[in-house]
Amino acid sequence: MQRESMPVEVAAPFTIAPVIVLGMAVLAILALHAPTLASMVAIWARSDTYAHGMIVAPIALWLVWRERVRLAGVAPEPTRAPLVGALLCGAAWLAADLANVVVVSQFALVSALVFSIWAMLGHRLTRELMFPLGFLYFAVPFGDFMLPKMMDWTADFTVSALRLSGIPVYREGLSFIIPSGSWSVVEACSGVRYLIASLMVGVLYAYLTYRTRWKRGLFVVVAVIVPLFANWVRAYLIVLLGHVSDNAIATGADHLLYGWVFFGIVVLTLFWVGAKWREDEPDTHPAPTAMRLPPGRGRAVVMTAVAAVAASGVWQPLAYALARANHVEGVARLQPTEGDGWRMGRMPVADWQPFFREPDLRLTQGYVRDARSIGLDLGLWVNQDKARKLVTAENRLLRSGDTNWISVSSGREPIELAGQRFEVHAERLQSGQRTLLVWRWYWVNGHMTASDLDAKLSEAQDKLRLRGDVGAYVVLSTLASDNADDDARQLAEFAKSRLPDLLGQLPGSRPEAAGGGRG
C-alpha cells in the first residue's frame, strides 16, 4: 500500500526575469520622457558644472552590483502604494512641461523612476537600495539659482580679506579695483561647481566610509562648508598672486587651473582626514544564495511594471494634445508708433542691450522726447520648448562674462499699464561714468509681471485654458540723471504712451491679450 504524498508548493528556481522586467520598465519610462532625458544629457555635455551627471547612473548601478550577493536572496514583493507616487510624479511632470520649468520636469522623471522601481521591488528590497536610488537625483542639473548669492559671498570675502591684508579696494557690485588693476567676480568664481562636485563626492564617500548615520551626516555637512570657504580663499589668493606679481601670473586662463589645483588639494585633504575615523564593514560575508520567486510572484512583477509605466506615461498624450491645441500660427511683425511727443530715434547707449536666447522675434527701438532718450527692447517667444523659452536664467540684462557693464543696484517699481497694476524689476547698470536705469518685466498672453514664478504659472494656466503659447520680455532703458524720481516718471510715461499699441500687435488667442487683466 502506497501512501499518497501531500502536494508541496516548491519555489521556482533562480531567475533573472525580475531584473529583465525591471530594466525594460525603466527603459520604457525613459523612452516616454525622451525629451526630458535629452535636456539633461545636453546640459551634462555643455556644462562643466554638471558634467558629473554622466557618471551618476553608472555609479548607482555599481553600488547595487557590489551588494549583489546579499540582495540575490531577497525576492521582489510588488506593492501598489508607490504607484500613486509615480502617478503624482507624472502629473508634476505635466505641470512643469506646461510651464517649461525644465528642472522640475527632470526631478519628476527621476522621482517617477524611483517610485516605479519601489512598486516593482517592494518595500524590503527598496529599503536596501535606498542610497543608490537617492543617488540618482544628483543626475539632475540643479543649482544655478545659487549663483548670484554665492558670487556676492565670494566678492564680500575677497574684498574684506584684501583690506585686512593692507590692500586698498574700491568696490562696485561684483567688480573691484586695487592699485595693481581691476577684478570682477564672474560665474566661474562663484564656487557653485566646486560645491556641487564636492557634495556629490562627499555623499558617496560618507556612504562608503562610515556606517553610523551621525558620522555620515557630519561628513556631508563638512563637505559642503569646506568647499565654500575654500573657494573664497582661492579667489582671494588668485587676486593676491596677481597683485604681488604685478599681474604676471593668475590673471589669465591660468587662474582657473590654479583654482582647480587648489580645490583638488582641499578635497583630497578632506578625504584624508575623514579616513581617520572610517568604519569598515564587518569581515563576515553572507553565503551566496539564489533568488527564488514564489509561484505567481513573477506575474505580479510584470503586471506592476506595466502599471508603473502607465502611471508615469499616461501624461504624455495629454501634453502632446495641449501643445497642439495651444499652437500659435505665425509670428507678429511689430510696427513701432510715435505719439505724445515721442519720436523714434537713437538708443540711450550703443554698447549695451539685454541678452535674449533665441526669441522668435526681436524689436530694438530708441525713442526721443525733448532731451530724454529711452530704449525699448522686446523679445517674443511663441510655441516654446525646453531650448527656446521666455523665462530662463539665460535671458538676462547682462550677458555672462560682460566686463563693460556691471549691476550696482536692483529693486522694484510700481506701474499701471493697460489696466493692470504690477511691479517692474528696476536695475541700475554702470559703465565708467555712465549709469543706465533699466526696467524689465514679462508679458504672458496679456498678463504682465516681473516675477519668474508668476510668469511660469501664467504660462501653465493659459495652456490649460487653451489660450495659446505666447510671451514677451519687455525692457526699457534710459541714462540715469541726478533726479531718480524723474527718471522713473519718464519711463512710466513712455510705457503708458507707446506700449499699449505695440503690445496689441502681439499674437494672442483672446481679445484682451493686448494688456487686459485676468478675470
C-alpha positions as CSV (number, residue, x, y, z in Angstrom):
1,M,0.0,0.0,0.0
2,Q,1.5,3.3,-1.1
3,R,1.0,6.4,0.9
4,E,-0.1,9.5,-1.2
5,S,2.1,12.5,-0.6
6,M,0.5,15.8,0.1
7,P,1.2,18.4,-2.7
8,V,4.1,20.7,-1.7
9,E,4.5,24.2,-3.0
10,V,8.0,24.4,-4.4
11,A,9.6,27.7,-5.0
12,A,10.7,28.3,-8.6
13,P,14.5,28.2,-9.2
14,F,16.6,31.3,-9.5
15,T,15.6,33.5,-12.4
16,I,16.9,36.7,-14.0
17,A,13.4,37.6,-15.2
18,P,12.7,40.2,-12.5
19,V,15.9,42.1,-13.4
20,I,14.9,42.0,-17.1
21,V,11.4,43.2,-16.4
22,L,12.7,46.0,-14.2
23,G,15.2,47.1,-16.8
24,M,12.6,47.1,-19.6
25,A,10.2,49.1,-17.4
26,V,12.9,51.7,-16.7
27,L,13.8,51.9,-20.4
28,A,10.2,52.4,-21.3
29,I,9.7,55.2,-18.8
30,L,12.9,56.9,-20.1
31,A,11.7,56.5,-23.7
32,L,8.3,58.1,-22.9
33,H,10.2,61.0,-21.4
34,A,12.9,61.2,-24.1
35,P,12.8,65.0,-24.5
36,T,13.3,65.5,-20.7
37,L,16.1,63.0,-20.7
38,A,17.7,64.6,-23.7
39,S,17.6,68.0,-21.9
40,M,19.5,66.5,-19.0
41,V,22.1,65.0,-21.3
42,A,22.5,68.2,-23.2
43,I,23.3,70.1,-20.0
44,W,25.8,67.4,-18.9
45,A,27.6,67.7,-22.2
46,R,27.8,71.5,-22.4
47,S,28.3,72.5,-18.7
48,D,31.4,71.8,-16.7
49,T,29.3,72.4,-13.5
50,Y,27.0,69.4,-14.3
51,A,29.3,67.1,-16.3
52,H,29.2,64.7,-13.3
53,G,25.7,63.8,-14.3
54,M,27.2,61.5,-16.9
55,I,28.5,59.1,-14.3
56,V,25.7,59.2,-11.7
57,A,23.7,56.2,-13.2
58,P,26.9,54.0,-13.6
59,I,27.8,54.8,-10.0
60,A,24.3,53.9,-8.8
61,L,24.5,50.6,-10.8
62,W,27.9,49.8,-9.3
63,L,26.5,50.4,-5.8
64,V,23.8,47.9,-6.5
65,W,26.3,45.4,-8.0
66,R,28.6,45.5,-5.0
67,E,25.7,44.3,-2.9
68,R,24.6,41.6,-5.4
69,V,25.4,38.6,-3.1
70,R,23.3,40.0,-0.2
71,L,20.5,41.1,-2.5
72,A,20.3,37.9,-4.6
73,G,18.4,36.0,-1.9
74,V,15.7,38.7,-1.5
75,A,12.7,38.1,-3.8
76,P,10.8,41.1,-5.1
77,E,7.5,41.8,-3.4
78,P,5.5,44.1,-5.7
79,T,3.3,46.6,-4.0
80,R,0.7,49.1,-5.3
81,A,1.1,52.1,-2.9
82,P,4.1,53.6,-4.7
83,L,2.2,53.6,-8.0
84,V,0.3,56.6,-6.6
85,G,3.6,58.3,-6.2
86,A,4.5,57.5,-9.8
87,L,1.2,58.9,-10.9
88,L,1.7,62.1,-9.0
89,C,5.2,62.5,-10.4
90,G,3.7,62.2,-13.9
91,A,1.2,65.0,-13.0
92,A,4.1,67.1,-11.7
93,W,6.0,66.4,-15.0
94,L,2.9,67.6,-17.0
95,A,2.6,70.9,-14.9
96,A,6.4,71.5,-15.4
97,D,6.1,70.8,-19.1
98,L,3.3,73.3,-19.5
99,A,5.3,76.0,-17.7
100,N,8.6,75.0,-19.3
101,V,10.3,74.5,-16.0
102,V,12.9,72.0,-17.1
103,V,14.4,71.3,-13.7
104,V,11.1,70.3,-12.2
105,S,10.3,68.0,-15.1
106,Q,13.7,66.4,-14.6
107,F,13.2,65.9,-10.9
108,A,9.7,64.5,-11.7
109,L,11.3,62.0,-14.2
110,V,13.8,60.7,-11.6
111,S,11.1,60.5,-9.0
112,A,8.9,58.6,-11.3
113,L,11.7,56.1,-11.8
114,V,12.3,55.7,-8.1
115,F,8.6,55.2,-7.3
116,S,8.2,52.7,-10.2
117,I,11.2,50.7,-9.0
118,W,9.8,50.8,-5.5
119,A,6.5,49.4,-6.7
120,M,8.1,46.6,-8.6
121,L,10.6,45.5,-6.0
122,G,8.6,46.1,-2.8
123,H,9.4,47.7,0.5
124,R,12.2,45.3,1.6
125,L,14.4,45.5,-1.5
126,T,13.8,49.2,-1.9
127,R,14.9,49.8,1.7
128,E,18.2,48.0,0.8
129,L,18.6,50.1,-2.3
130,M,17.6,53.4,-0.8
131,F,21.0,55.1,-1.2
132,P,21.6,54.1,-4.9
133,L,18.1,55.2,-5.7
134,G,18.6,58.5,-3.9
135,F,21.9,59.0,-5.5
136,L,20.2,59.2,-8.9
137,Y,19.0,62.7,-8.0
138,F,22.5,64.0,-8.5
139,A,21.9,63.5,-12.2
140,V,19.5,66.5,-12.2
141,P,21.3,69.7,-13.2
142,F,20.3,71.8,-10.3
143,G,22.0,74.7,-8.5
144,D,22.1,77.7,-10.9
145,F,19.8,79.6,-8.6
146,M,22.6,79.8,-6.1
147,L,24.9,81.8,-8.5
148,P,24.0,85.4,-7.6
149,K,24.2,84.8,-3.8
150,M,27.5,82.8,-4.0
151,M,29.0,85.4,-6.3
152,D,28.1,88.1,-3.7
153,W,29.6,86.0,-0.9
154,T,32.8,85.5,-2.9
155,A,33.1,89.2,-3.6
156,D,32.4,90.1,0.1
157,F,35.1,87.7,1.4
158,T,37.7,88.7,-1.2
159,V,37.3,92.4,-0.7
160,S,37.4,92.0,3.1
161,A,40.5,89.8,3.0
162,L,42.3,92.2,0.7
163,R,41.6,95.1,3.0
164,L,42.8,93.1,6.0
165,S,46.0,92.4,4.0
166,G,46.5,96.2,3.8
167,I,45.5,96.5,0.1
168,P,43.1,99.4,-0.6
169,V,40.0,98.3,-2.5
170,Y,37.2,100.2,-4.3
171,R,34.2,98.0,-5.0
172,E,31.2,98.4,-7.3
173,G,28.9,95.5,-7.2
174,L,30.8,92.4,-8.2
175,S,33.7,94.4,-9.6
176,F,36.5,96.0,-7.5
177,I,39.7,97.9,-8.2
178,I,43.1,97.6,-6.4
179,P,46.2,99.5,-7.1
180,S,47.6,96.9,-9.5
181,G,44.4,96.6,-11.6
182,S,40.7,95.7,-11.7
183,W,39.0,92.4,-11.0
184,S,35.5,91.1,-11.3
185,V,33.7,88.1,-9.7
186,V,32.2,86.1,-12.6
187,E,30.1,83.0,-12.6
188,A,33.1,80.7,-12.7
189,C,34.3,82.3,-9.4
190,S,31.1,81.7,-7.6
191,G,32.1,78.2,-6.4
192,V,28.9,76.6,-7.5
193,R,30.7,73.9,-9.5
194,Y,33.0,73.2,-6.5
195,L,30.1,72.9,-4.2
196,I,28.1,70.6,-6.3
197,A,31.0,68.4,-7.1
198,S,32.1,68.2,-3.5
199,L,28.6,67.5,-2.3
200,M,28.2,64.5,-4.7
201,V,31.6,63.1,-3.9
202,G,31.2,63.8,-0.2
203,V,27.9,62.0,0.0
204,L,29.3,59.0,-1.8
205,Y,32.4,58.9,0.3
206,A,30.4,59.2,3.5
207,Y,28.2,56.3,2.5
208,L,31.2,54.0,1.6
209,T,33.4,55.0,4.5
210,Y,31.1,55.2,7.5
211,R,28.3,53.0,9.0
212,T,26.8,55.3,11.6
213,R,24.3,58.0,10.4
214,W,25.7,60.8,12.5
215,K,29.2,60.3,11.0
216,R,27.8,60.3,7.5
217,G,25.7,63.4,8.2
218,L,28.6,65.2,9.8
219,F,31.0,64.5,6.9
220,V,28.4,65.7,4.3
221,V,28.0,69.0,6.3
222,V,31.8,69.4,6.3
223,A,31.9,68.6,2.6
224,V,29.5,71.5,2.0
225,I,31.1,74.1,4.3
226,V,34.8,73.4,3.3
227,P,34.4,74.0,-0.4
228,L,32.5,77.2,0.2
229,F,35.3,78.6,2.4
230,A,38.0,77.1,0.2
231,N,36.5,78.9,-2.9
232,W,36.6,82.2,-1.0
233,V,40.2,81.6,-0.1
234,R,41.0,80.6,-3.6
235,A,39.5,83.8,-5.0
236,Y,41.5,85.9,-2.5
237,L,44.8,84.1,-3.2
238,I,44.3,84.5,-7.0
239,V,43.9,88.3,-6.6
240,L,46.8,88.4,-4.2
241,L,49.0,86.5,-6.6
242,G,48.1,88.8,-9.4
243,H,48.8,91.8,-7.2
244,V,52.2,90.8,-5.8
245,S,53.4,89.6,-9.3
246,D,52.3,92.8,-11.0
247,N,49.7,90.8,-12.9
248,A,52.3,88.4,-14.3
249,I,50.5,85.3,-13.0
250,A,46.9,84.2,-12.1
251,T,45.4,86.9,-14.3
252,G,44.5,84.8,-17.4
253,A,43.3,81.3,-18.1
254,D,45.9,80.0,-15.7
255,H,43.9,81.3,-12.7
256,L,41.2,78.6,-13.5
257,L,44.0,76.0,-13.4
258,Y,45.2,77.3,-10.1
259,G,41.7,77.2,-8.8
260,W,41.1,73.6,-9.7
261,V,44.5,72.5,-8.3
262,F,43.7,74.3,-5.0
263,F,40.3,72.7,-4.9
264,G,41.7,69.3,-5.6
265,I,44.2,69.7,-2.7
266,V,41.4,70.7,-0.4
267,V,39.2,67.8,-1.3
268,L,42.0,65.3,-1.0
269,T,42.9,66.7,2.4
270,L,39.3,66.4,3.5
271,F,39.1,62.8,2.5
272,W,42.5,62.0,4.1
273,V,41.3,63.5,7.4
274,G,37.9,61.8,7.1
275,A,39.6,58.4,6.6
276,K,41.0,58.5,10.1
277,W,37.5,57.8,11.5
278,R,36.4,55.3,8.9
279,E,34.2,52.4,9.9
280,D,35.0,49.3,7.9
281,E,32.3,46.8,7.2
282,P,32.3,43.5,9.3
283,D,34.6,40.9,7.8
284,T,31.7,38.4,7.6
285,H,30.0,38.0,4.2
286,P,26.7,36.3,3.6
287,A,26.8,33.0,1.9
288,P,25.7,33.2,-1.8
289,T,22.0,32.4,-2.2
290,A,19.7,32.2,-5.2
291,M,16.7,34.4,-5.7
292,R,13.6,32.2,-5.5
293,L,10.2,33.5,-6.7
294,P,7.1,32.1,-5.0
295,P,4.5,30.9,-7.5
296,G,2.7,33.8,-9.1
297,R,5.2,36.4,-8.0
298,G,6.7,36.7,-11.4
299,R,3.4,37.6,-13.0
300,A,2.8,40.2,-10.2
301,V,6.2,41.8,-11.1
302,V,5.2,42.0,-14.7
303,M,1.8,43.5,-14.0
304,T,3.2,46.0,-11.6
305,A,5.8,47.0,-14.2
306,V,3.1,47.6,-16.7
307,A,1.1,49.7,-14.2
308,A,4.2,51.8,-13.3
309,V,4.9,52.6,-17.0
310,A,1.3,53.5,-17.5
311,A,1.2,55.7,-14.3
312,S,4.2,57.8,-15.4
313,G,3.5,57.7,-19.1
314,V,-0.2,58.4,-19.3
315,W,0.5,62.1,-19.2
316,Q,2.5,62.2,-22.5
317,P,-0.5,62.1,-24.8
318,L,-2.2,64.9,-22.8
319,A,0.9,67.0,-23.1
320,Y,1.0,66.5,-26.8
321,A,-2.7,67.3,-27.2
322,L,-2.3,70.5,-25.2
323,A,0.8,71.6,-27.2
324,R,-1.2,71.2,-30.4
325,A,-4.2,73.0,-29.1
326,N,-2.1,76.0,-27.9
327,H,0.0,76.2,-31.1
328,V,0.1,79.8,-32.4
329,E,0.4,80.2,-36.2
330,G,2.8,82.8,-37.5
331,V,4.9,85.5,-35.7
332,A,3.8,89.1,-35.5
333,R,5.5,91.9,-37.4
334,L,5.8,94.6,-34.9
335,Q,5.4,98.2,-36.1
336,P,6.6,100.9,-33.5
337,T,4.5,104.0,-33.5
338,E,5.1,107.6,-32.5
339,G,3.0,109.9,-30.4
340,D,2.7,112.2,-27.3
341,G,5.9,113.8,-28.3
342,W,7.9,110.6,-28.5
343,R,9.8,110.2,-31.8
344,M,11.8,107.2,-33.0
345,G,15.5,107.9,-32.7
346,R,18.7,106.8,-31.1
347,M,19.1,104.3,-28.3
348,P,20.4,105.7,-24.9
349,V,23.7,103.8,-25.3
350,A,25.1,101.9,-28.3
351,D,27.2,99.4,-26.4
352,W,24.6,97.6,-24.3
353,Q,21.4,95.6,-24.9
354,P,19.8,92.8,-23.0
355,F,20.7,89.2,-23.9
356,F,17.7,87.2,-25.3
357,R,18.2,83.5,-26.1
358,E,16.6,82.5,-29.4
359,P,13.4,84.7,-29.5
360,D,11.1,84.2,-32.4
361,L,11.1,88.0,-32.9
362,R,13.1,90.8,-31.5
363,L,12.5,94.5,-31.6
364,T,15.1,97.1,-30.6
365,Q,14.0,100.7,-31.0
366,G,15.1,104.1,-29.5
367,Y,12.7,106.9,-28.7
368,V,13.5,110.6,-28.1
369,R,11.4,113.4,-26.4
370,D,13.0,116.7,-25.5
371,A,16.4,115.7,-24.1
372,R,15.3,112.3,-22.9
373,S,16.3,109.1,-24.8
374,I,14.6,105.8,-24.0
375,G,15.4,102.4,-25.4
376,L,12.9,99.7,-26.0
377,D,13.9,96.0,-26.3
378,L,11.3,93.4,-26.8
379,G,11.8,89.6,-27.3
380,L,8.9,87.5,-28.4
381,W,8.5,83.7,-27.9
382,V,5.7,81.5,-29.3
383,N,5.3,77.8,-29.2
384,Q,8.1,77.4,-26.6
385,D,10.1,74.3,-25.9
386,K,12.9,73.4,-23.5
387,A,15.5,75.1,-25.5
388,R,13.5,78.2,-26.6
389,K,11.6,79.8,-23.8
390,L,10.7,83.1,-22.3
391,V,11.5,82.6,-18.6
392,T,15.0,81.3,-18.3
393,A,18.2,82.3,-16.5
394,E,19.8,82.7,-19.9
395,N,17.6,85.7,-20.7
396,R,19.2,88.5,-18.7
397,L,20.2,92.1,-18.7
398,L,23.9,91.4,-18.7
399,R,25.5,88.7,-20.9
400,S,27.6,86.2,-18.9
401,G,31.2,87.5,-18.7
402,D,30.3,91.1,-19.6
403,T,33.1,93.2,-18.0
404,N,32.0,96.5,-19.5
405,W,28.7,96.9,-17.7
406,I,28.1,95.9,-14.1
407,S,24.9,95.8,-12.0
408,V,25.2,98.2,-9.0
409,S,21.6,98.0,-7.6
410,S,18.2,96.5,-8.1
411,G,14.7,96.8,-6.8
412,R,11.0,97.0,-7.8
413,E,9.0,100.0,-9.1
414,P,5.1,100.0,-9.2
415,I,3.4,100.9,-12.5
416,E,0.0,100.9,-14.0
417,L,-0.2,99.9,-17.7
418,A,-3.2,98.9,-19.8
419,G,-5.5,98.4,-16.9
420,Q,-3.0,96.4,-14.8
421,R,-1.2,97.3,-11.7
422,F,2.1,95.4,-11.2
423,E,5.7,95.9,-10.3
424,V,8.6,96.0,-12.7
425,H,12.2,94.9,-11.9
426,A,14.3,98.1,-11.8
427,E,18.1,97.8,-12.1
428,R,20.9,100.2,-12.4
429,L,23.8,99.2,-14.6
430,Q,27.1,101.1,-14.7
431,S,29.9,101.5,-17.1
432,G,32.5,104.1,-16.2
433,Q,30.7,107.4,-15.6
434,R,27.5,106.2,-17.2
435,T,24.6,104.8,-15.3
436,L,21.7,103.1,-17.1
437,L,18.3,102.7,-15.4
438,V,16.6,99.6,-16.7
439,W,13.1,98.3,-16.2
440,R,12.1,94.8,-17.3
441,W,9.0,92.6,-17.0
442,Y,7.2,89.7,-18.7
443,W,4.1,89.9,-20.9
444,V,2.5,86.4,-20.9
445,N,-0.5,86.4,-23.3
446,G,-1.7,89.7,-21.8
447,H,-0.7,89.3,-18.2
448,M,2.2,91.4,-17.0
449,T,4.6,90.6,-14.2
450,A,8.2,90.9,-13.2
451,S,8.1,87.6,-11.2
452,D,9.6,84.5,-12.8
453,L,7.3,82.3,-10.8
454,D,4.2,84.3,-11.7
455,A,5.1,84.2,-15.4
456,K,5.6,80.4,-15.3
457,L,2.3,79.9,-13.5
458,S,0.6,82.2,-16.1
459,E,2.0,80.1,-18.9
460,A,0.7,76.9,-17.5
461,Q,-2.7,78.4,-16.7
462,D,-3.1,79.8,-20.2
463,K,-2.2,76.4,-21.8
464,L,-4.7,74.6,-19.6
465,R,-7.3,77.1,-20.7
466,L,-6.2,76.7,-24.4
467,R,-5.3,80.4,-24.7
468,G,-2.1,79.9,-26.7
469,D,1.6,79.8,-26.1
470,V,2.9,83.3,-26.4
471,G,5.0,85.6,-24.2
472,A,7.4,88.5,-24.4
473,Y,10.2,90.0,-22.4
474,V,9.9,93.9,-22.3
475,V,12.9,96.0,-21.4
476,L,13.0,99.8,-21.1
477,S,16.2,101.8,-20.5
478,T,17.4,105.3,-20.1
479,L,20.5,107.1,-18.9
480,A,20.1,108.0,-15.2
481,S,20.2,111.6,-14.2
482,D,20.7,113.2,-10.8
483,N,16.9,113.0,-10.3
484,A,15.9,109.4,-9.8
485,D,12.2,110.2,-9.4
486,D,12.2,112.0,-12.8
487,D,13.9,109.0,-14.4
488,A,11.3,106.6,-13.2
489,R,8.5,109.0,-14.1
490,Q,9.8,109.3,-17.7
491,L,10.0,105.6,-18.1
492,A,6.4,105.2,-16.7
493,E,5.1,107.9,-19.1
494,F,6.7,106.3,-22.1
495,A,5.3,102.9,-21.2
496,K,1.8,104.2,-20.8
497,S,2.1,106.2,-24.1
498,R,3.7,103.8,-26.5
499,L,3.4,100.2,-25.2
500,P,-0.3,99.5,-25.4
501,D,-0.3,99.9,-29.2
502,L,2.8,97.8,-29.5
503,L,1.7,95.0,-27.2
504,G,-1.7,95.0,-29.0
505,Q,0.2,93.8,-32.1
506,L,1.5,90.6,-30.4
507,P,-0.2,87.3,-31.4
508,G,-2.7,86.1,-28.8
509,S,-5.7,83.9,-28.5
510,R,-8.1,86.3,-26.8
511,P,-9.2,89.9,-27.4
512,E,-7.8,91.2,-24.1
513,A,-4.3,89.8,-24.9
514,A,-3.0,93.3,-25.6
515,G,-3.0,94.1,-21.9
516,G,-6.2,93.2,-20.2
517,G,-6.2,91.7,-16.7
518,R,-7.2,88.2,-15.8
519,G,-10.8,87.5,-14.8
